[in-house]
Amino acid sequence: MTLFPRKYIICLHLLIGDVVMLEYMSAIKAAEKWGISKRRVTVLCNTGRIAGASLVGKSWIIPADAQKPPDARIKSGKYIGFKEAQRAKKQAVNKDGEYE
């Protein structure tokens, strides 16, 4: 059983009297739609990477037309070999604690 129905409809009454209907989906539905975990969706919401996401109670609601944010992980490979370089740097220190 889910806390929210599959689609959320929120009515916003504007100052001029018009009504705008917005559709929302839960974090679980967004995870299924984007092919990632629910936990990853909540992390993206917490960090503000999903535009229009709102916390309602303990659950996130996300606009139905929201796009999956791009992956911000390092893909350049700059971190590859970092540990080996640090290890070599430490081994370059002589007995007096100075670099050779």
C-alpha positions in Angstrom: 0.0 0.0 0.0 1.3 3.4 -0.9 0.8 6.6 1.0 -0.3 8.5 -2.0 -2.3 7.7 -5.1 -0.4 7.2 -8.4 -1.0 10.8 -9.5 -1.4 13.9 -7.4 -3.5 16.7 -8.5 -3.0 20.0 -6.7 -5.2 23.0 -7.3 -3.5 26.3 -7.1 -5.8 29.3 -6.9 -4.2 32.3 -8.4 -4.9 35.9 -7.4 -7.0 36.4 -10.5 -9.2 33.5 -9.7 -7.9 31.0 -12.3 -7.2 27.4 -11.3 -4.1 25.6 -12.5 -4.0 21.8 -12.3 -0.6 20.2 -11.7 0.1 16.5 -11.7 2.7 15.0 -9.3 4.2 11.6 -8.8 5.7 9.9 -5.8 9.4 9.2 -5.3 8.7 5.5 -5.9 7.0 6.3 -9.3 9.9 8.6 -10.3 12.4 5.8 -9.4 10.5 3.3 -11.6 10.2 5.9 -14.4 13.9 6.8 -14.4 15.3 3.4 -13.6 17.0 4.4 -10.3 16.4 3.5 -6.6 13.9 5.3 -4.4 16.7 6.3 -2.1 18.6 8.0 -5.0 15.4 10.0 -5.9 15.1 11.2 -2.3 18.8 12.2 -2.2 18.2 14.1 -5.5 15.2 15.8 -3.9 17.1 16.6 -0.7 19.9 18.3 -2.6 17.5 20.3 -4.7 18.5 18.7 -8.0 14.9 17.9 -9.0 13.0 21.2 -9.9 9.6 21.5 -8.3 9.9 18.6 -5.8 8.2 19.2 -2.5 8.2 17.4 0.8 4.7 16.6 2.0 4.8 15.0 5.4 7.6 12.4 5.1 7.2 11.8 1.3 8.5 13.7 -1.7 6.1 14.7 -4.5 7.7 15.4 -7.9 6.1 17.1 -10.9 5.0 14.5 -13.4 6.9 16.3 -16.2 10.1 16.5 -14.3 13.2 15.3 -16.0 15.8 13.0 -14.5 18.8 15.2 -13.5 22.1 14.4 -15.2 24.6 12.1 -13.4 27.1 14.4 -11.6 29.6 11.7 -10.8 33.2 11.9 -12.0 33.6 10.2 -15.4 36.9 11.7 -16.6 39.0 9.2 -14.8 41.0 11.8 -12.8 40.6 9.8 -9.6 42.1 6.7 -11.2 45.6 6.1 -9.9 45.2 8.7 -7.1 46.1 6.3 -4.3 49.2 5.0 -6.1 50.4 8.5 -6.6 49.9 9.3 -2.9 51.7 6.1 -1.9 54.7 6.9 -4.1 54.8 10.4 -2.7 55.0 9.0 0.9 57.7 6.6 -0.1 59.8 9.4 -1.6 60.3 10.9 1.9 63.8 10.1 3.2 64.8 9.3 6.8 65.0 13.0 7.8 61.4 13.6 6.7 62.3 15.5 3.6 61.3 14.8 0.1 64.0 13.6 -2.2 
